[in-house]
Amino acid sequence: MTTLTLSKWGNAQGVRLPKDMREQVGMPDGSRVEATVKDGAIVLRPIRTDVRIIRVPRLADVFRNRTEEYKATEELAGPAVGEEAL
């Protein structure tokens, strides 16, 4: 069990949740929580509705302005270190 202390923040009281405790439930910095009172206890639950949208360009758009024909090349990262067939 972890003991936390209430601290005054403006006109409210707050607690700081330790990083290891937040990591156990998947709450990175800036996470939002839902607070309820149940059977005389304050219950905090992470809000998991945050959706990140990653925009990926269409391949046709990436190559739209390309003027030269594509030629595949092979680049070696260094000398063989094991039993690679080169």
N, C-alpha and C positions, 0 to 999 in steps of 0.2 A: 504494500500500500504506500502511496505517496501522499505526503501532507503538503498542502499548498496554503498560502497566506493571502487574504483579501487585502488589496491595496486601493487607495482612493485614486480614481482617474476622473478628473472633472467633478461632475455631480453624481458619479456612479462609483461602484466598487467593482474591482475586477481581479482575476487571477491569471497568472501566466502558466501556460501548460508547457512542461519540459519537452525538449525536442525528442527524446527517446520515447516518450509517451505518445506524442503526435505521430511519430513514425510507425508505431505499432498499429495504428488505425488508418494510416495512409493520408495524413493531413500535412501538406507542405506549408511553408510560411504563407500567410494571407488567406488561408482556408476559411470558409464560413461555416458556422455551426448553428444548429437549432437547439434552443434551450427550452426545457419543459420541467414542470414540477410533478413528480410522481411519488406517491406514498411518503411525502415529507422529504424527498431528496431532489436536488437539482440534477437533471440529466442533460448532458450535452451530447449531441450526435452530429457528425460531419454531414454537411449538405453535399450531395454527390451529383447535383444537376449541372455543374459547370461543364460545358462542352467546349473543347478547343477545335476551332476550324482551321485546318491546314489547307491552304490553296496550292494545288500542284498544277503547273502549266501543262497544257496539252502538248504532246510531242510535235504535232503539226505546227503549233505556234512557235515552238523553240527553233525549228528548222526553216521557218517560213522565209527568212531573208538570206539563207545560205546560198552562195553563188557557185561554190566549187563542189565537185562530186566527192562523196565520203570515201576515204581509203583507210581500211583497218590497218593498224600498226601494232607491233608487239614491243612492249617495253619491259626490260629486265630490271628487277629491283636490286639485284646484287648477284654475287657469285653463288653457285650451288653449295649448299651446306649439308646436304644429306644424300639421298639416292634419287634425286629428281632426274627425270629424263629431259634433256634439253635438246 
